[in-house]
């Protein structure tokens, strides 16, 4: 049995080296996706373009404007002179927010009345608009407290706060988007490559007619499937190492947990992806159908239903149940627990079980379908 499996593995490695398209997919695709997502996909909202509509032009209003000018979150790009210009600036996206300071701003502030400041925010992107509103509210509150404290200090009154709030961001103190996205990107890359390459590998045998020779040989369905997936296990492990190295040098990604936990989860996930690819190859009759089907069932669920870009907790309950059908959901939990949090196995051991069940299910179905196909020959 080992001799037959070795022969299939050797044949598959030779086939991979001869296929330039497979080599491009194996090595170019992970690098391209990492660079594209790492630099292009960013949820951080900084350098918000601010327009100032100052109707008062007083010393206090200028101090208030400095609050935005001295922060890395805001860039004052223009001063508008009319409501029409403010509207045009928002329409043509010259600014994302227009700060309107009324003519009685100082008067109301110093007379201890409610001095209102208007923020006109581009609300096309709801998430970005909400973040901008939180930022400008925080800046305004900080300015109000500072000026009030200065005024009271001149009168000999000292403000004391009975409660101070100190927020600490655990695991990702700098709130870097890349630290959150790269683990999900690793899951996406491995799933697409494992499913696509494996599916095409077996369907290629059908198109070339060599599957008939295999069917009449002493090779069993188990030996055939095992011999087909072993080369891709090694290649997928190599790809995952490559992505982690690139993530470290390009984005400063560090593995905070034990590598053995990460390695075990990665191998299980690779086997799960390869089992899904083997299943696709049993139902597809051409390489074109295999490629389209493998891309559909690997890339789409991994991107949408795994928690890679969209939080599962925010999805409707019915969709949350469907997310359990993709192994990427469980692998991303392992990745983020080990890479970002550095937690122990007690936090994610159940994910190993879910991925193993997924892999065994599709491997079993694939072997059964392969055996039936051989009996019909």
Rosetta blueprint (number, residue, H / E / L):
1 X L
2 X H
3 X H
4 X H
5 X H
6 X H
7 X H
8 X H
9 X H
10 X H
11 X H
12 X H
13 X H
14 X H
15 X H
16 X H
17 X H
18 X H
19 X L
20 X H
21 X H
22 X H
23 X H
24 X H
25 X H
26 X H
27 X H
28 X H
29 X H
30 X H
31 X H
32 X H
33 X H
34 X H
35 X H
36 X H
37 X H
38 X H
39 X H
40 X H
41 X L
42 X L
43 X L
44 X L
45 X L
46 X L
47 X L
48 X E
49 X E
50 X E
51 X E
52 X E
53 X E
54 X E
55 X L
56 X L
57 X L
58 X L
59 X H
60 X H
61 X H
62 X H
63 X H
64 X H
65 X H
66 X H
67 X H
68 X H
69 X H
70 X L
71 X L
72 X L
73 X L
74 X E
75 X E
76 X E
77 X E
78 X E
79 X E
80 X L
81 X L
82 X L
83 X H
84 X H
85 X H
86 X H
87 X H
88 X H
89 X H
90 X H
91 X H
92 X L
93 X L
94 X L
95 X L
96 X L
97 X E
98 X E
99 X E
100 X E
101 X E
102 X L
103 X L
104 X L
105 X H
106 X H
107 X H
108 X H
109 X H
110 X H
111 X L
112 X L
113 X L
114 X L
115 X L
116 X L
117 X E
118 X E
119 X E
120 X E
121 X E
122 X L
123 X L
124 X L
125 X L
126 X H
127 X H
128 X H
129 X H
130 X H
131 X H
132 X H
133 X H
134 X H
135 X H
136 X H
137 X H
138 X H
139 X H
140 X H
141 X H
142 X H
143 X H
144 X H
145 X H
146 X H
147 X H
148 X H
149 X H
150 X H
151 X H
152 X H
153 X H
154 X H
155 X L
156 X L
157 X L
158 X L
159 X L
160 X L
161 X L
162 X L
163 X L
164 X L
165 X L
166 X L
167 X L
168 X L
169 X L
170 X L
171 X L
172 X L
173 X L
174 X L
175 X L
176 X L
177 X H
178 X H
179 X H
180 X H
181 X H
182 X H
183 X H
184 X H
185 X H
186 X H
187 X H
188 X H
189 X H
190 X H
191 X H
192 X H
193 X H
194 X H
195 X H
196 X H
197 X H
198 X H
199 X H
200 X H
201 X H
202 X H
203 X H
204 X H
205 X H
206 X H
207 X H
208 X H
209 X L
210 X H
211 X H
212 X H
213 X H
214 X H
215 X H
216 X L
217 X L
218 X L
219 X L
220 X L
221 X H
222 X H
223 X H
224 X H
225 X H
226 X H
227 X H
228 X H
229 X H
230 X H
231 X H
232 X H
233 X H
234 X H
235 X H
236 X H
237 X H
238 X H
239 X H
240 X H
241 X H
242 X H
243 X H
244 X H
245 X H
246 X H
247 X H
248 X H
249 X H
250 X H
251 X H
252 X L
253 X L
254 X L
255 X L
256 X L
257 X L
258 X L
259 X H
260 X H
261 X H
262 X H
263 X H
264 X H
265 X H
266 X H
267 X H
268 X H
269 X H
270 X H
271 X H
272 X H
273 X H
274 X H
275 X H
276 X H
277 X H
278 X H
279 X H
280 X H
281 X H
282 X H
283 X H
284 X L
285 X L
286 X L
287 X H
288 X H
289 X H
290 X H
291 X H
292 X H
293 X H
294 X H
295 X H
296 X H
297 X H
298 X H
299 X H
300 X H
301 X H
302 X H
303 X H
304 X H
305 X H
306 X L
307 X L
308 X L
309 X L
310 X L
311 X L
312 X H
313 X H
314 X H
315 X L
316 X L
317 X H
318 X H
319 X H
320 X H
321 X H
322 X H
323 X H
324 X H
325 X H
326 X L
327 X H
328 X H
329 X H
330 X H
331 X H
332 X H
333 X H
334 X H
335 X H
336 X H
337 X H
338 X H
339 X H
340 X H
341 X H
342 X L
343 X L
344 X L
345 X H
346 X H
347 X H
348 X L
349 X H
350 X H
351 X H
352 X H
353 X H
354 X H
355 X H
356 X H
357 X H
358 X H
359 X H
360 X H
361 X H
362 X H
363 X H
364 X H
365 X H
366 X H
367 X H
368 X H
369 X H
370 X H
371 X H
372 X H
373 X H
374 X H
375 X H
376 X L
377 X L
